[in-house]
Amino acid sequence: MKTKSFKTQLLIYGGGLVIFIAVLLLSLFSYRINSLLEEELVSSGEHLVNDFSYASELGVASEDPVLLKPFAEALFEREEVILIASYNEKGIILLEKKEQGTLSEQRISSKIKERLEKERGVIRVSNKTEKGSLVYDFYAPVLETHPFFSLEEEKEREVIGFSKITISLDKKKEQTKEMMLYGFFITFLATMGGFFILFLLSETLTKPLFILKEGVDIIGRGNLNHRVEIKTQNEIEELAQSFNKMVENLQQSQAATEKTKEMLEVKVKERTKELQELTGSLEEKVSKKTEELQKRVNELEKFYKITVGRELKMIELKKKIDELEKNK
């Protein structure tokens, strides 16, 4: 089975981790940007409607749109504002300035009117334009001012009208897109930096391991004089030192084995020589004994022949004696 190198595995898993962290950071960045822009938009709408309510108190009290128009036009110049309206205490519209496609509200709903009279604060309502774009409608009560009333007595001030400002979320979308482009760019740079650091880390980690593996292969081919030189000042260097110590011990063991082998060969040669000498001596003795035995055999053969000859002669003499006795 084909295996992947440690460097390849490190780049694969580390690269996956870098991409995961980059996506996570981009998601968090996107969420945070949306939250900040949302907060900024809401805060801007609340301040604008409050400012318009304070500034339009005289115009609402007199129900004179001319007095309301300068403040309305000044606020309407803001990019995010698409509608400005002012209502009297009955919720009937006094002045309205809006962009084309923005829904008009000639009369404030009774529900919102009751909430404004009760809470005396800003109310935010999500809405849509005729094109379906999301907007925020901000409502605020217009309170009657009196020179003898302090801020602490605001709840005692009478509601004489209402103000409304509609803010488009298109600007938020544009800002979000712009910030996301920056976010993508920064995330891309961070990801590339992460991959670069990962590559350097893989080189730092795998190069000593490659040197160690190469050393193992060289020593495995029988070259016990080779030593692995690694200077990383970490556990890999300690491993290389331990490996060199092991090879040194192996070399010493091999040298001791060679020496023992040489000594055994010398002893075997000496013993072989002794056996050869002993064999030669035994062969010589056997040869001498054989010669002696052969002489004995030869002597016995001669004795046998002499003895047999005498016997034959005795038999012939006996026959002759027997013949002579018969002839008498």
FISE-579718 format. One record per residue (C-alpha): residue number from 1; x, y, z. Coordinates in Angstrom, 1 decimal. Layout:
REM FISE-579718
+-----+--------+--------+--------+
: seq :      x :      y :      z :
+-----+--------+--------+--------+
: NUM :      X :      Y :      Z :
...
+-----+--------+--------+--------+
//
This chain:
REM FISE-579718
+-----+--------+--------+--------+
: seq :      x :      y :      z :
+-----+--------+--------+--------+
:   1 :    0.0 :    0.0 :    0.0 :
:   2 :    1.3 :    3.4 :   -1.0 :
:   3 :    1.9 :    5.7 :    2.0 :
:   4 :    1.9 :    9.4 :    2.3 :
:   5 :    5.0 :   11.2 :    3.6 :
:   6 :    4.8 :   13.0 :    7.0 :
:   7 :    5.3 :   16.3 :    5.2 :
:   8 :    2.3 :   15.7 :    2.9 :
:   9 :    0.1 :   14.6 :    5.8 :
:  10 :    1.2 :   17.7 :    7.8 :
:  11 :    0.4 :   20.0 :    4.9 :
:  12 :   -3.0 :   18.3 :    4.2 :
:  13 :   -4.2 :   18.3 :    7.8 :
:  14 :   -2.6 :   21.6 :    8.7 :
:  15 :   -4.0 :   23.2 :    5.5 :
:  16 :   -7.4 :   21.9 :    6.4 :
:  17 :   -7.1 :   23.4 :    9.9 :
:  18 :   -5.9 :   26.8 :    8.5 :
:  19 :   -8.9 :   26.9 :    6.1 :
:  20 :  -11.3 :   25.9 :    8.9 :
:  21 :   -9.9 :   28.7 :   11.1 :
:  22 :  -10.0 :   31.2 :    8.2 :
:  23 :  -13.7 :   30.3 :    7.5 :
:  24 :  -14.5 :   30.5 :   11.2 :
:  25 :  -12.8 :   33.9 :   11.6 :
:  26 :  -14.6 :   35.2 :    8.4 :
:  27 :  -17.9 :   34.1 :    9.8 :
:  28 :  -17.3 :   35.7 :   13.1 :
:  29 :  -16.1 :   38.8 :   11.3 :
:  30 :  -19.2 :   38.9 :    9.1 :
:  31 :  -21.4 :   38.4 :   12.1 :
:  32 :  -19.7 :   41.1 :   14.1 :
:  33 :  -19.7 :   43.6 :   11.2 :
:  34 :  -23.4 :   43.0 :   10.7 :
:  35 :  -24.0 :   43.5 :   14.4 :
:  36 :  -21.9 :   46.7 :   14.5 :
:  37 :  -23.6 :   48.2 :   11.4 :
:  38 :  -27.0 :   47.3 :   12.8 :
:  39 :  -26.2 :   49.0 :   16.1 :
:  40 :  -24.8 :   52.0 :   14.3 :
:  41 :  -27.9 :   52.2 :   12.1 :
:  42 :  -30.3 :   51.9 :   15.0 :
:  43 :  -28.4 :   54.4 :   17.1 :
:  44 :  -28.3 :   56.9 :   14.1 :
:  45 :  -32.1 :   56.5 :   13.6 :
:  46 :  -32.9 :   57.0 :   17.2 :
:  47 :  -30.7 :   60.1 :   17.5 :
:  48 :  -32.2 :   61.6 :   14.3 :
:  49 :  -35.8 :   61.0 :   15.2 :
:  50 :  -35.1 :   62.5 :   18.7 :
:  51 :  -33.4 :   65.5 :   17.2 :
:  52 :  -36.3 :   66.0 :   14.7 :
:  53 :  -38.8 :   65.7 :   17.6 :
:  54 :  -37.1 :   68.4 :   19.6 :
:  55 :  -36.6 :   70.7 :   16.6 :
:  56 :  -40.2 :   70.3 :   15.4 :
:  57 :  -41.9 :   71.2 :   18.7 :
:  58 :  -42.8 :   74.7 :   17.6 :
:  59 :  -44.0 :   73.6 :   14.1 :
:  60 :  -46.1 :   70.7 :   15.5 :
:  61 :  -47.6 :   72.9 :   18.3 :
:  62 :  -48.7 :   75.5 :   15.6 :
:  63 :  -49.3 :   72.8 :   13.0 :
:  64 :  -47.4 :   74.9 :   10.5 :
:  65 :  -45.5 :   72.8 :    7.9 :
:  66 :  -43.4 :   75.8 :    6.9 :
:  67 :  -41.7 :   75.7 :   10.3 :
:  68 :  -41.0 :   72.0 :   10.0 :
:  69 :  -39.7 :   72.0 :    6.4 :
:  70 :  -36.1 :   73.4 :    7.1 :
:  71 :  -35.4 :   70.7 :    9.7 :
:  72 :  -36.9 :   68.0 :    7.5 :
:  73 :  -34.9 :   69.0 :    4.5 :
:  74 :  -31.7 :   69.2 :    6.5 :
:  75 :  -32.2 :   65.6 :    7.8 :
:  76 :  -33.4 :   64.3 :    4.5 :
:  77 :  -30.0 :   65.1 :    2.9 :
:  78 :  -28.5 :   62.2 :    4.9 :
:  79 :  -27.9 :   59.3 :    2.6 :
:  80 :  -29.6 :   56.7 :    4.7 :
:  81 :  -32.8 :   58.7 :    5.4 :
:  82 :  -35.6 :   58.0 :    2.8 :
:  83 :  -38.6 :   59.4 :    4.7 :
:  84 :  -39.3 :   62.2 :    7.2 :
:  85 :  -42.8 :   62.9 :    8.5 :
:  86 :  -44.3 :   64.9 :   11.3 :
:  87 :  -47.8 :   64.3 :   12.9 :
:  88 :  -50.0 :   66.2 :   15.2 :
:  89 :  -51.3 :   64.9 :   18.6 :
:  90 :  -54.1 :   63.0 :   16.8 :
:  91 :  -51.6 :   61.2 :   14.6 :
:  92 :  -52.5 :   63.0 :   11.4 :
:  93 :  -49.7 :   63.9 :    9.1 :
:  94 :  -48.5 :   67.5 :    8.9 :
:  95 :  -45.4 :   67.2 :    6.8 :
:  96 :  -43.9 :   64.4 :    4.8 :
:  97 :  -40.8 :   64.2 :    2.6 :
:  98 :  -39.8 :   60.9 :    1.1 :
:  99 :  -38.1 :   59.1 :   -1.8 :
: 100 :  -40.0 :   57.5 :   -4.6 :
: 101 :  -41.2 :   54.0 :   -3.7 :
: 102 :  -41.3 :   54.6 :    0.0 :
: 103 :  -44.6 :   53.7 :    1.6 :
: 104 :  -46.5 :   56.6 :    2.9 :
: 105 :  -48.3 :   56.7 :    6.3 :
: 106 :  -50.9 :   59.5 :    6.4 :
: 107 :  -52.0 :   58.5 :    9.9 :
: 108 :  -50.0 :   56.8 :   12.7 :
: 109 :  -51.6 :   53.5 :   13.7 :
: 110 :  -53.4 :   53.6 :   17.0 :
: 111 :  -51.2 :   50.8 :   18.4 :
: 112 :  -47.9 :   52.8 :   17.8 :
: 113 :  -49.6 :   56.0 :   19.0 :
: 114 :  -50.6 :   54.4 :   22.3 :
: 115 :  -47.1 :   53.1 :   22.8 :
: 116 :  -45.5 :   56.4 :   22.1 :
: 117 :  -47.8 :   58.2 :   24.6 :
: 118 :  -47.2 :   55.5 :   27.2 :
: 119 :  -43.4 :   54.9 :   26.8 :
: 120 :  -42.5 :   58.5 :   25.6 :
: 121 :  -39.4 :   57.0 :   23.9 :
: 122 :  -38.3 :   55.9 :   20.5 :
: 123 :  -40.0 :   53.0 :   18.8 :
: 124 :  -38.4 :   51.0 :   16.0 :
: 125 :  -40.5 :   49.0 :   13.5 :
: 126 :  -39.2 :   46.9 :   10.6 :
: 127 :  -40.9 :   47.6 :    7.3 :
: 128 :  -40.4 :   47.3 :    3.5 :
: 129 :  -40.6 :   49.7 :    0.6 :
: 130 :  -42.7 :   49.1 :   -2.5 :
: 131 :  -39.7 :   47.3 :   -4.1 :
: 132 :  -39.4 :   45.0 :   -1.1 :
: 133 :  -36.3 :   46.6 :    0.4 :
: 134 :  -36.0 :   46.4 :    4.1 :
: 135 :  -36.2 :   49.7 :    6.1 :
: 136 :  -36.5 :   50.7 :    9.8 :
: 137 :  -39.3 :   53.1 :   10.8 :
: 138 :  -38.3 :   55.2 :   13.9 :
: 139 :  -41.1 :   56.9 :   15.8 :
: 140 :  -40.7 :   59.5 :   18.6 :
: 141 :  -43.2 :   61.6 :   20.5 :
: 142 :  -43.0 :   65.4 :   20.3 :
: 143 :  -43.2 :   66.8 :   23.8 :
: 144 :  -44.4 :   70.3 :   24.8 :
: 145 :  -41.5 :   72.4 :   26.1 :
: 146 :  -41.9 :   74.6 :   29.1 :
: 147 :  -39.3 :   76.9 :   30.7 :
: 148 :  -40.1 :   75.7 :   34.2 :
: 149 :  -39.9 :   71.9 :   33.3 :
: 150 :  -36.6 :   70.1 :   34.0 :
: 151 :  -35.4 :   66.9 :   32.4 :
: 152 :  -36.4 :   64.9 :   35.4 :
: 153 :  -40.0 :   66.1 :   34.9 :
: 154 :  -40.1 :   64.9 :   31.2 :
: 155 :  -42.9 :   62.3 :   32.0 :
: 156 :  -45.1 :   65.2 :   33.1 :
: 157 :  -44.7 :   67.0 :   29.7 :
: 158 :  -47.6 :   66.7 :   27.3 :
: 159 :  -47.4 :   64.8 :   24.0 :
: 160 :  -48.4 :   67.3 :   21.3 :
: 161 :  -47.4 :   65.3 :   18.2 :
: 162 :  -45.2 :   62.6 :   16.7 :
: 163 :  -42.2 :   62.4 :   14.4 :
: 164 :  -41.2 :   59.6 :   12.1 :
: 165 :  -37.9 :   58.9 :   10.2 :
: 166 :  -37.4 :   55.9 :    7.9 :
: 167 :  -33.9 :   54.7 :    7.3 :
: 168 :  -33.0 :   52.4 :    4.4 :
: 169 :  -30.9 :   49.2 :    5.1 :
: 170 :  -29.4 :   49.4 :    1.6 :
: 171 :  -26.6 :   51.5 :    3.0 :
: 172 :  -26.0 :   48.8 :    5.5 :
: 173 :  -25.9 :   46.2 :    2.8 :
: 174 :  -23.4 :   48.3 :    0.8 :
: 175 :  -21.3 :   48.8 :    3.9 :
: 176 :  -21.5 :   45.1 :    4.7 :
: 177 :  -20.4 :   44.2 :    1.2 :
: 178 :  -17.5 :   46.7 :    1.4 :
: 179 :  -16.4 :   45.4 :    4.8 :
: 180 :  -16.8 :   41.8 :    3.6 :
: 181 :  -14.5 :   42.5 :    0.7 :
: 182 :  -12.0 :   43.8 :    3.3 :
: 183 :  -12.7 :   40.8 :    5.4 :
: 184 :  -12.1 :   38.4 :    2.4 :
: 185 :   -8.9 :   40.2 :    1.6 :
: 186 :   -7.6 :   40.1 :    5.1 :
: 187 :   -8.7 :   36.5 :    5.5 :
: 188 :   -7.0 :   35.6 :    2.2 :
: 189 :   -3.8 :   37.2 :    3.4 :
: 190 :   -4.1 :   35.5 :    6.8 :
: 191 :   -4.7 :   32.2 :    5.0 :
: 192 :   -1.7 :   32.6 :    2.7 :
: 193 :    0.4 :   33.6 :    5.8 :
: 194 :   -0.9 :   30.5 :    7.6 :
: 195 :    0.0 :   28.3 :    4.6 :
: 196 :    3.5 :   29.9 :    4.4 :
: 197 :    4.1 :   29.4 :    8.2 :
: 198 :    2.8 :   25.8 :    7.8 :
: 199 :    5.2 :   25.2 :    4.9 :
: 200 :    8.1 :   26.6 :    6.9 :
: 201 :    7.0 :   24.5 :    9.9 :
: 202 :    6.8 :   21.4 :    7.7 :
: 203 :   10.2 :   22.1 :    6.4 :
: 204 :   11.6 :   22.6 :    9.9 :
: 205 :   10.0 :   19.4 :   11.2 :
: 206 :   10.4 :   17.1 :    8.2 :
: 207 :   14.0 :   18.0 :    7.2 :
: 208 :   15.5 :   16.5 :   10.4 :
: 209 :   13.3 :   13.5 :   10.0 :
: 210 :   14.4 :   13.1 :    6.4 :
: 211 :   18.1 :   13.3 :    7.5 :
: 212 :   17.4 :   10.7 :   10.2 :
: 213 :   15.6 :    8.4 :    7.7 :
: 214 :   18.5 :    8.8 :    5.2 :
: 215 :   21.0 :    7.9 :    8.0 :
: 216 :   19.0 :    4.8 :    8.9 :
: 217 :   19.0 :    3.7 :    5.2 :
: 218 :   22.8 :    4.2 :    5.0 :
: 219 :   23.5 :    2.4 :    8.2 :
: 220 :   21.0 :   -0.3 :    7.2 :
: 221 :   23.2 :   -1.0 :    4.1 :
: 222 :   26.1 :   -1.8 :    6.4 :
: 223 :   28.0 :    1.5 :    6.8 :
: 224 :   28.3 :    1.7 :   10.6 :
: 225 :   30.8 :    4.6 :   10.3 :
: 226 :   28.0 :    7.0 :    9.2 :
: 227 :   26.6 :    9.4 :   11.9 :
: 228 :   23.4 :   11.5 :   11.8 :
: 229 :   24.1 :   15.2 :   12.3 :
: 230 :   20.9 :   17.1 :   13.4 :
: 231 :   21.0 :   20.4 :   15.3 :
: 232 :   17.4 :   21.3 :   16.2 :
: 233 :   17.7 :   21.7 :   20.0 :
: 234 :   14.6 :   19.6 :   20.6 :
: 235 :   13.5 :   16.0 :   20.9 :
: 236 :   14.5 :   15.2 :   17.3 :
: 237 :   18.2 :   16.1 :   18.1 :
: 238 :   18.0 :   13.9 :   21.2 :
: 239 :   16.6 :   11.1 :   19.1 :
: 240 :   19.5 :   11.5 :   16.6 :
: 241 :   22.0 :   11.4 :   19.4 :
: 242 :   20.4 :    8.3 :   20.8 :
: 243 :   20.5 :    6.8 :   17.3 :
: 244 :   24.2 :    7.6 :   16.9 :
: 245 :   24.9 :    6.1 :   20.3 :
: 246 :   23.0 :    2.9 :   19.3 :
: 247 :   25.0 :    2.7 :   16.1 :
: 248 :   28.3 :    3.2 :   18.0 :
: 249 :   27.3 :    0.4 :   20.4 :
: 250 :   26.4 :   -1.8 :   17.4 :
: 251 :   29.8 :   -0.9 :   15.8 :
: 252 :   31.6 :   -1.9 :   19.0 :
: 253 :   29.6 :   -5.1 :   19.3 :
: 254 :   30.5 :   -5.9 :   15.7 :
: 255 :   34.1 :   -5.1 :   16.3 :
: 256 :   34.1 :   -7.4 :   19.3 :
: 257 :   32.4 :  -10.1 :   17.3 :
: 258 :   35.0 :   -9.8 :   14.5 :
: 259 :   37.8 :  -10.0 :   17.1 :
: 260 :   36.2 :  -13.1 :   18.6 :
: 261 :   35.7 :  -14.6 :   15.2 :
: 262 :   39.4 :  -14.0 :   14.4 :
: 263 :   40.4 :  -15.6 :   17.7 :
: 264 :   38.2 :  -18.5 :   17.0 :
: 265 :   39.7 :  -18.9 :   13.5 :
: 266 :   43.2 :  -18.9 :   14.9 :
: 267 :   42.2 :  -21.5 :   17.5 :
: 268 :   40.5 :  -23.6 :   14.8 :
: 269 :   43.6 :  -23.4 :   12.6 :
: 270 :   45.8 :  -24.4 :   15.6 :
: 271 :   43.5 :  -27.2 :   16.4 :
: 272 :   43.3 :  -28.3 :   12.8 :
: 273 :   47.1 :  -28.3 :   12.6 :
: 274 :   47.3 :  -30.4 :   15.8 :
: 275 :   44.8 :  -32.8 :   14.4 :
: 276 :   46.6 :  -32.9 :   11.1 :
: 277 :   49.9 :  -33.6 :   12.9 :
: 278 :   48.1 :  -36.2 :   15.0 :
: 279 :   46.6 :  -37.8 :   11.9 :
: 280 :   50.0 :  -37.9 :   10.2 :
: 281 :   51.5 :  -39.5 :   13.2 :
: 282 :   48.7 :  -42.1 :   13.4 :
: 283 :   49.1 :  -42.8 :    9.7 :
: 284 :   52.8 :  -43.3 :   10.1 :
: 285 :   52.2 :  -45.7 :   13.0 :
: 286 :   49.5 :  -47.5 :   11.1 :
: 287 :   51.9 :  -47.8 :    8.1 :
: 288 :   54.6 :  -49.2 :   10.3 :
: 289 :   52.3 :  -51.7 :   11.9 :
: 290 :   51.0 :  -52.6 :    8.5 :
: 291 :   54.5 :  -53.3 :    7.2 :
: 292 :   55.2 :  -55.4 :   10.3 :
: 293 :   52.0 :  -57.4 :    9.8 :
: 294 :   52.8 :  -57.8 :    6.2 :
: 295 :   56.2 :  -59.2 :    7.1 :
: 296 :   54.6 :  -61.6 :    9.5 :
: 297 :   52.1 :  -62.6 :    6.9 :
: 298 :   54.9 :  -63.2 :    4.4 :
: 299 :   56.8 :  -65.2 :    7.0 :
: 300 :   53.8 :  -67.3 :    7.8 :
: 301 :   53.2 :  -67.9 :    4.1 :
: 302 :   56.8 :  -69.1 :    3.7 :
: 303 :   56.4 :  -71.3 :    6.8 :
: 304 :   53.1 :  -72.6 :    5.5 :
: 305 :   54.7 :  -73.4 :    2.1 :
: 306 :   57.7 :  -75.1 :    3.8 :
: 307 :   55.4 :  -77.0 :    6.1 :
: 308 :   53.1 :  -78.1 :    3.3 :
: 309 :   56.1 :  -79.2 :    1.2 :
: 310 :   57.4 :  -81.3 :    4.1 :
: 311 :   54.0 :  -82.9 :    4.5 :
: 312 :   53.8 :  -83.8 :    0.9 :
: 313 :   57.2 :  -85.3 :    0.9 :
: 314 :   56.3 :  -87.3 :    4.0 :
: 315 :   53.3 :  -88.6 :    2.3 :
: 316 :   55.3 :  -89.6 :   -0.8 :
: 317 :   57.9 :  -91.3 :    1.4 :
: 318 :   55.2 :  -93.2 :    3.2 :
: 319 :   53.7 :  -94.3 :   -0.1 :
: 320 :   57.1 :  -95.5 :   -1.3 :
: 321 :   57.7 :  -97.3 :    2.0 :
: 322 :   54.3 :  -99.0 :    1.6 :
: 323 :   55.1 : -100.0 :   -2.0 :
: 324 :   58.5 : -101.5 :   -1.0 :
: 325 :   56.9 : -103.5 :    1.8 :
: 326 :   54.4 : -104.9 :   -0.7 :
: 327 :   57.1 : -105.8 :   -3.2 :
: 328 :   58.9 : -107.9 :   -0.6 :
+-----+--------+--------+--------+
//
